[in-house]
Amino acid sequence: MPEYLTTREVARYLRLNEKKIYALVAEGRLPAARISGKWLFPRHLVDQWIEKKTLVPTVGTLERLLDQMLVIQGSDDWLLGRAIERFNQEAGGDYSVVSSRLGSLAGLRALGRGHAHLASYHVGEVEARGALGPGSAHYGLLLFHREQGLILDRARHPAVRDLSDVVENGLRFAERQPLSGTYHLVLAALAGLGLARDQLSRVGPFASHLELALAVRSGHADVGVGIQVVAEQCGLDFVPLTREPFKLAVSTDTMGHPRVARFFDFLLHNLPRVGSTTGYQLSNRLDVLGQGPSPDEERT
């Protein structure tokens, strides 16, 4: 039979005073039943309530999860996505890599908070350290360089050469989500031309390069900034703006894990083989770009 606790007993059980117990009941936060003018507390429901309030360390959970899957959050990239698909196919269900396209800064924040094993990103190292948060120690691994530029239909807009033409002609600009690296790349490019985001006629935001390119292709937008390979796949024109490094961030604690090492080894040998490399400059090694600040560095 279920065990029922009195107000005094549940207060002792939770190490709270009785006044606080009455307050929790009045707020509807603690499971209780009023029987003949007295409050009774089913102990199994009180235990469940405690379990729901219990904070489980996320990092420890992620470390245990590494034996089943590798979690990547961050920037959207066509080539990395194809590599992940190939890795999962070859793993045959024994192990998998799961990823979400939140944007570079969102992925780095997730990694810094222990919500991911790896973060894909293409912002600068100063911005990356800021997103990772204080006291984090991470490596940045260079996967490749890729071309980013204007994606448009030249037949509709033959005179567009850069973002100043987009602003001058009032073209509908397909925008990425605010925590994406491409969003911040556009802000920097506009600033370099003496322009501001508010001068763009914006539509979106769009969660991926392909989604953005399809919006341009369908006529929902006139132009956007994205990677060259999706412009090619959607039959659109491409005006280069920058060649940027694309990286993976990994914590120093996770770097040496066999599952992580296996995935890095796969990337090293298979990135050139997973599909079109239009707009990519590949390397024959994974370069370590730098390490995030250690707790000791933060105190100095």
Secondary structure, DSSP 8 states (H G I E B T S, - for coil): ---EE-HHHHHHHHT--HHHHHHHHHTT-S--EEETTEEEEEHHHHHHHHHHH----HHHHHHHHTTTEEEEEE---HHHHHHHHHHHHHHTTSSEEEEEE--HHHHHHHHHTTS-SEEEE-S-HHHHHHHH-TT--EEEEEEEEEEEEEEE-TTT-TT--SHHHHHHTT-EEEEE-TTSHHHHHHHHHHHHTT--GGGSEEEEEESSHHHHHHHHHHTS-SEEEEEHHHHHHTT-EEEEEEEEEEEEEEETTTTT-HHHHHHHHHHHHHGGGSS--TTEEEEEEEEEEEE---HHHHH-
